[in-house]
Each structure stands twice: as structure tokens, then as C-alpha cells.
Amino acid sequence: MTARHGNGSGRPAPRPNFGDRLTEAVAARESQIVLGIDPDPAKLWPAAVEATSEARARLASTLSEAEDAAGGVGETPSGSRAAGVISRLETAAAVLAHCRALVDAAAPAVVAVKPQLACFERLGAPGWLALEHVCEHARSRGLLVLADGKRGDVPVTAAAYGQALVSSTPSPFGPVSGLLADAFTANPLLGRDALAPMIASARAANAGAFVLVRTSNPGAADILDLELATGERLWERLAQLVDELGDEGPSGLKDVGAVTGATEPQHLARLRELMPHTPFLLPGIGAQGGDVAALAPAFAPGRAGGLITSSRSIANAHQNSGSSPPDAARKEAERLREQAWSLG
Amino acid sequence: MTARHGNGSGRPAPRPNFGDRLTEAVAARESQIVLGIDPDPAKLWPAAVEATSEARARLASTLSEAEDAAGGVGETPSGSRAAGVISRLETAAAVLAHCRALVDAAAPAVVAVKPQLACFERLGAPGWLALEHVCEHARSRGLLVLADGKRGDVPVTAAAYGQALVSSTPSPFGPVSGLLADAFTANPLLGRDALAPMIASARAANAGAFVLVRTSNPGAADILDLELATGERLWERLAQLVDELGDEGPSGLKDVGAVTGATEPQHLARLRELMPHTPFLLPGIGAQGGDVAALAPAFAPGRAGGLITSSRSIANAHQNSGSSPPDAARKEAERLREQAWSLG
């Protein structure tokens, strides 16, 4: 926290920008791997579900005894609604247990985690609480937190997203801290003035933004690959915008990054040409079919120039091995780390 | 709820799509006005802040008596963290009180509310809980709920957003309901396969999606106005995509809408030509500078073809009048309703 929030000496704190912080973190951990955290409640590690189920059984038995003692009648008219509230809390608790175990298993081989906000939002308020705890747990393991929500909106709302992700919100009751992520993903469709408040929030917190430039899904061709009147593709124009938006510090790496799908490695050389000092966030390894060896151009500005995200291939590694989920995740994360590090 | 979730008779329920539901609601309420709910904790109605402050004073006094009785020592080492937790809860409580009062004031003149997710997310888990209560309160007043988060992501994540916004998530502990909104806003940058799971979730719930086509911020010109090699503007291509994605029912209005900024009324005729049966969500009235009378082309397919959103001009109406915040909000909402209805 010292490097990010000042040294408390009263003099202006040194302010390494996100590019510098990322460069340092990658060197210190000898890893360019980002653990994607996309929990699907239907595919949690069994131990996380069991722990929650046991807690529920204990609770149910206690409640049942209390009800018997009070001569209660069991299911009440509000029982179905209460059951919904309880199953939501249980699901969020199991998701949190799963994510903590996943972070613990992969931490030695990764530099950052990338929680997928959608996967927590779908569990409502308890899901958001689980997200906050997952971020805190990852920080306690020395990892950067990249909040993956791909937000984008008109300027006044973009400022609110900045507060939610990397800053705080003034209120009559005192400031309310947001997620305090080290970086977030952002959608550039609404243009420069819509990105600006999010990037300003990030910069003020020495945090970073990764802007969508060319994603890894097949449908990215529909819009991002459109040819403009100038002969460029839309993603080339977005790449220029991202290059302009970033500031660089002593490390030479900018504080505004780009999301560049690894399933289209033929684009990487061109993307690097358009954004020579921009960190790339490369999803699409593993479950989405990308190949680490094809990513070499991403690392031109140094190892921190290419962050490789992997979620399902780490979390679900046990499905293709005889190992326990944590052991299989640890091995797969380490395998990816070695493979990427050998390219740098 | 019956129309949306079936009639319980065992026969297939009638399934009016979102376009039909919207048409009915606009006719029944004689309003095309959507109340935008973008609470800024620093600009809440005073009564909401006072109610929360009084509750805090009572709580503090009770805690202080208890501490005295126990011989406590006041501020503990974790006091600063606890203060942060408490100010977050208080802020969310005040935001909820403000939003409930705002909904109550404007309800008679509006057909729907549009909570801005960023404004709740920035208050963390308590903020999300407040959002859920605001949605429930609006439904209890007979209003549709349009969740404004402008989400968009690769297909597997888009499906998770669908669960979060209009559906539920399977889990070992039972299904977990999301916001169950009547519609949401979506970002089309990632293309058709990324929109598809969100639209499928919406359709299965008889809900709708409003896809960004041309927004109201000046920076929209940077990307959305780019000229393509075909001579079209990017927003024209997006309009075609949105037209193709929508299904229409007996009302003739499609279930996939478009967000079309009212600050560029010269575009509206062309947008209507490209999307003849699409409901338009028209932000930009009031605080952003749009003018209701310029919107007539939006209403070509009927009054429900153009929904006019207004947030700050309603919530802050008391700043330009001698009335109390609720009275001023009620009058401004009614003024907008009459003005728009007279065009239809």
C-alpha cells in the first residue's frame, strides 16, 4: 500500500505509474500470468460446496431444534422467499471459498488476478461482497487485481465507474471506498470523452485501464474488424486512441493498456506497431484456443508488455488429470508461467 | 407478474414480448417518460440524509451507553476500518431513502425507471442491495425497470450478465435470482455473438435489451460517427444489426431497442428509417441539453417507439423552483409527460 498511497512523510510521495508498477511486479514474481476468476456456481471445486453444505446442515439442524422447542409449524408463507435469500447467501459463500482456494493454489505462479465482475454480479449483493473479499485475499497474496467489467458510459457515469473500481465516492457520511483495483478493463465505443474520467480516476490512484481493442470472440469480426473509409480497420483506430491515452514512466510501459485477443495472433505484430509502449492483456489462452508461443510480439517492450490471462484452463485443470483441483491448478499455472517466461 | 411468468394453468402461457409489454405499459400509464435514477451521494435530497443521520445518532448513543456500561475504551485499533464500513452502510441507506422518495414523487407521470448501475456499484455490496430494493420499490409502483449498465462481453460472460440482469443462475443450493429487470442496456462493440446470449436471456424472460447505437455525449463522434469503407457511419451499421436482432409481436414493436442520443435529433429520422419497429431509448433531455419537441420521428411506430429518459432534470428540479424536492420532481416529471404525450 505504501508505494500506491504515499509514504506518510508529508512530502509528495513517489508516484510510479501503473506501467512501472506492472513492470516491477512482473519482474519480482517472474510471471506474466493473470489468473482469471470467473466462478460458475455449477462448477465449483467440490470442497468449497461441501464446506458450505456442512455449514447449512448444522444451521438447519439448529433451526429445526429451535422450531420444535417453540412448537413451530415448519414452512411459513414466506418460506419460499427466505429459501431464495438463503440459497443466494450459500452460493456466494461457496463461490468465495472456491475463489480463495483457487487464488491460494495459483498465487505462486501468477502476477495478478482478473475477477470477472459478471460472475459476482449475478449473485447480487452477497456476490459483490464475495468479490470484495476475493480482491482483498488476492492482495494479501501479493497479487495485482485487474477488475474485468468492460465498463463504458457517458462522462458523468464513467466517473462513477472510476469511483467504483479504483477510487472512492464522497458522501455526507465520509468517503466510500470502491474496489480499489490496480487496473480495470474498459469499453471505448463511446469515445474519448467517455474514457477520460475512468482513466483520470485510474491515474490518480496509480492504477491502470485496459481498453478493448480486438477481442478473442468470433463475433469481434462484426464490428471491430470493419474497414473504415481511411482503409484502416476499426481496431486499428482504437489502437491509435489507446496509444494516445497512455502516459509512460521510467519503465517505458504506459499506464493505459489494451485487451488484444490471443486467438488472432496474426494481428499482434500490427497492434504492437500501433501501440509500442502499451501493455497488452491477452485473453484467449486455453479454453478459448490461443497458443502461448504465438504471442512473442506482445513482449517486445519487455516481459510486462504481454499479460496472459487464463481462467478455465487453470480452474478446471483437474478435469484432465488425476490430481486434486488445487494441485492441478497449481501445476497448470506454473506450466503457463514457464512457457511464457521462456519467450520473454 | 402473471403476464411475465405464466398463468399456472399448465398450458403454454401467452408470451407477450417486450415490445408488446412496453406498448401496453405506455398506453396504460399514458406516459413515455423514463425516470433515470443516478443517485449522487453528495446531492441527495436533504430528508434522506437527515433520516439516516438521525438513525446514526440514535445508534451511536446506544453504543456509547453500552460501551460505558462495559467499561470500554472508545476508539479501537480497528476503528478506522469500522468507520469505513459504517459510512458505506449509511450512504447506501441514504441513497435508498432518496431513491424511494424520488420514485414515489415521479411514479404517477412515468412508465419506467432506469437505475444507473454505476451509481450503486460505487457503494459496493450495500449499494447493490440498495439497487435491488429500488427495483422492487419501482415494480411495486407498477413501473417497468430498465437496468442501465451498458454491459457487453464475450459470449460466456455475456450469458452471466443475462443471468445477473433478467434471469437466474443455477447453483448447487438452488437457483439464484438476478435483478429481474424488464430490460437492460447493452454495448454492441464485441459483435453479434456477444449480444446473442444477453438477448436470449432477455427474450426467455419476455424482457428487452436496448443496444447502444448513437449516444448523446460529444465523444460519440470519435468512434460511433466513423465513416466505413461502404460509406455508412458506424452507427448506421449498428442500427442495422439492432434491427436484425429484434423480434416483433402483435404490437409491431420489437423486443430489442436502441439507445439513440436525443442531443443529435438530426440523426433520428435516419435511425427510424433503419429501425422502423425498434423502441428508442432517448437520453439527453434536460441536463444533457436535448429538446423534447425535436423527437417526433422517434414516435413513428407509436408512442412506445420513443422512451424519453430524464434523471437530473427531475431529481434536481427543486434547485430552480421554490418547491420541496418531491413536489418539484413531481411537477417536472408531469411537465415532461404532457409535452411528450402531445407529440404522439
Interface residues (C-beta under 8 A of the other chain):
Chain A: D38 P41 A42 L44 V49 T52 S53 R56 A83 G84 I86 S87 R88 E90 T91 A94 Q116 A118 C119 E121 R122 L123 G124 A125 P126 G127 W128 L129 E132 K150 R151 G152 D153 V154 P155 V156 T157 A158 A160 Y161 Q163 A164 T169 P170 S171 P172 F173 G174 P175 V176 S177 G178 L179 N187 P188 L189 L190 G191 R192 D193 A194 L195 A196 L212 T215 S216 N217 P218 G219 A220 A221 D222 I223 L224 L226 E227 L228 A229 G231 L234 R237 L238 L241 P283 Q288
Chain B: D38 P41 A42 L44 V49 T52 S53 R56 A83 G84 I86 S87 R88 E90 T91 A94 Q116 A118 C119 E121 R122 L123 G124 A125 P126 G127 W128 L129 E132 K150 R151 G152 D153 V154 P155 V156 T157 A158 A160 Y161 Q163 A164 T169 P170 S171 P172 F173 G174 P175 V176 S177 G178 L179 N187 P188 L189 L190 G191 R192 D193 A194 L195 A196 L212 T215 S216 N217 P218 G219 A220 A221 D222 I223 L224 L226 E227 L228 A229 G231 L234 R237 L238 L241 P283 Q288
